[in-house]
Amino acid sequence: MKRARMMNIARVLGLLVMLQGIALYVFRELNTRKQNERTRFTVSALSKPRAFPVLEVERSDGTVAPLENHGPRVIHFWATAAPTSRTEMPAFLEAAAELEEQGIEVVAVSADAEWKTVDRFFDNHVPKYVVRARDRNMLAAAGVGSLPDAYLIDRSGQAIARFAGARDWHAAPEVIAPLLHKN
């Protein structure tokens, strides 16, 4: 009787271990798919290019300047409070350096209310690409949806593509340059 009971317990434990293994496999597979979807560098070409507004931004030294709509330029809107913005920012800054080598200016517009939040995010070493929105209405004027959000501006000041949502910016240089040559 004890032996039969022990065999049943062993079968149940074996079944539980097997189910746990299946659950772990499914979890990892779903997580990998989710990661792949997030990291793909997708581009939403605008059906109709539109003039991008001139925006007023604040630099880290406190000076205010117009963010002209001349291009080629990538304008990336983000905030330290947006988890996806925080995770993509390192890759964005790496891509910014490569894009600038290709003659494409890059600006990261923070939607944070205060510079001290941005300073803290960068450990008081704010990159030259980063500016701050003077007010939240500016985001609406630019057509920004949820953060992060970015636009590609061509040489004539037209927004020709949008990069809505988080992405792995490492692929940006090889994707963005050909878009500008189409126009």
WOPE-V635046 format. One record per backbone hydrogen bond with DSSP energy under -1.0 kcal/mol. CO is the residue of the C=O (numbers start at 1). NH is the residue of the N-H. Records with the same first field share a line. If there is no record, write none. Layout:
CO: NH ; NH
This chain:
1: 5
2: 6
3: 7
4: 8
5: 9
6: 10
7: 11
8: 12
9: 13
10: 14
11: 15
12: 16
13: 17
14: 18
15: 19
16: 20
17: 21
18: 22
19: 23
20: 24
21: 25
22: 26
23: 27
24: 28
25: 29
26: 30
27: 31
28: 32
29: 33
30: 34
31: 35
32: 36
33: 37
34: 38
35: 39
36: 40
40: 42
44: 162
50: 159
55: 67
56: 134
57: 65
58: 132
59: 62
63: 59
65: 57
66: 68
67: 55
72: 105
73: 153
74: 107
75: 151
76: 109
77: 149
78: 111
79: 82
82: 86
83: 87
84: 88
85: 89
88: 92
89: 93
90: 94
91: 95
92: 96
93: 97
94: 98
95: 99
96: 100
97: 101
98: 102
99: 104
100: 103
105: 74
107: 76
108: 131
109: 78
110: 133
115: 119
116: 120
117: 121
118: 122
119: 124
120: 123
122: 125
127: 130
129: 108
131: 110
132: 58
135: 138
136: 140
137: 141
138: 142
139: 144
140: 143
148: 165
149: 77
150: 163
151: 75
152: 160 ; 161
153: 73
154: 157
157: 52
158: 154
159: 50
160: 46
161: 152
162: 44
168: 171
169: 172
171: 175
172: 176
173: 177
176: 180
177: 181
